[in-house]
Amino acid sequence: MPATPPRYTKVGGCQQRIEAGDHVLWAFNAFNMKYFLKLTGPTTTTVGVPITVTVIDGATQAPISEATVGGRKTDANGQATVVFRSPGVHSIKAERATDSIRSNALQVTVLR
């Protein structure tokens, strides 16, 4: 089943009804933003082993290039390769210039 495109609420946050499975994004000044970044990728890796993450526009599902994730830039396919140098749980997000809402956090468990 395809994802439902994001939409702005017509009521205040306290009045908005949400249901199980809904994803809610609270964004300041969202009206002036071009992209709503969404980050996906593996949630487990090993120290020194690269993973590929993908950044898309949450509204259109289009890949987003030139976003920064873990110090790397995404390519034309919205993908970047990230390598973790220490074990533990790492949280990464995607950001892009001043025209985008920063992505969700991707929690990656890095094993020895």
C-alpha positions in Angstrom: 0.0 0.0 0.0 1.5 3.4 -1.0 2.3 5.9 1.7 -0.3 8.7 2.1 1.3 12.1 1.2 1.8 14.5 4.1 -0.8 17.1 4.7 -1.1 20.1 6.9 -3.6 20.0 9.7 -6.6 22.2 9.6 -6.8 22.4 13.4 -4.4 23.1 16.1 -2.0 20.4 17.3 -4.1 19.7 20.4 -7.2 19.2 18.4 -5.7 17.0 15.7 -6.8 13.4 15.9 -4.2 10.8 15.2 -4.5 7.1 14.9 -2.2 4.1 15.4 0.3 4.0 12.5 0.1 7.8 11.8 3.5 9.6 11.5 3.4 13.1 12.9 5.9 15.8 12.0 6.0 19.0 14.1 7.8 21.6 12.0 8.4 25.3 12.7 8.0 27.5 9.6 7.1 24.5 7.3 5.2 26.7 4.9 8.5 28.1 3.5 10.2 24.8 3.0 10.6 23.0 -0.3 11.4 19.5 1.1 10.4 17.3 4.1 13.4 15.0 4.4 12.9 11.3 5.2 15.8 9.1 6.1 15.9 5.3 5.7 18.6 2.7 6.0 19.9 -0.3 7.9 19.5 -0.2 11.7 22.4 -2.5 12.5 26.0 -2.6 11.3 29.5 -3.4 12.5 32.3 -0.9 13.2 34.1 0.0 10.0 31.5 -1.6 7.7 29.8 0.9 5.4 26.0 1.2 5.2 24.0 3.0 2.5 21.3 5.4 3.7 18.6 7.0 1.5 17.1 10.5 1.7 13.8 11.2 0.0 11.2 14.0 0.1 8.5 12.6 2.4 5.8 14.4 0.4 6.7 13.2 -3.1 9.0 10.2 -2.4 11.6 11.8 -4.8 15.3 11.2 -4.0 17.1 14.2 -2.5 20.6 15.0 -3.6 23.1 17.2 -1.7 21.7 16.3 1.7 24.2 15.7 4.5 24.0 12.5 6.5 26.8 11.5 8.9 29.2 13.9 7.3 28.5 12.6 3.8 26.5 14.1 0.9 23.8 12.2 -0.9 24.1 11.5 -4.6 21.5 12.0 -7.4 19.7 8.9 -6.1 19.5 10.3 -2.6 22.0 7.8 -1.3 25.1 8.2 0.9 27.5 5.8 2.4 28.1 6.1 6.1 30.8 4.4 8.2 30.7 4.3 12.0 34.1 4.1 13.8 32.8 3.2 17.3 30.3 0.7 18.7 27.1 1.7 20.3 23.8 3.2 19.3 24.2 6.2 16.9 21.5 8.6 15.9 21.8 10.2 12.5 19.7 12.7 10.6 19.7 14.2 7.1 19.9 18.0 6.6 19.9 20.0 3.4 20.6 23.8 3.1 17.8 26.1 4.3 15.1 24.8 2.0 14.3 21.6 3.9 12.9 20.3 7.2 15.5 18.0 8.8 14.8 14.3 8.6 13.7 11.8 11.2 16.4 10.2 13.3 17.7 6.9 12.1 19.0 4.8 15.1 21.8 2.5 14.1 23.2 -0.1 16.4 26.9 -0.5 15.7 28.5 -3.8 16.8 32.2 -4.5 17.4 
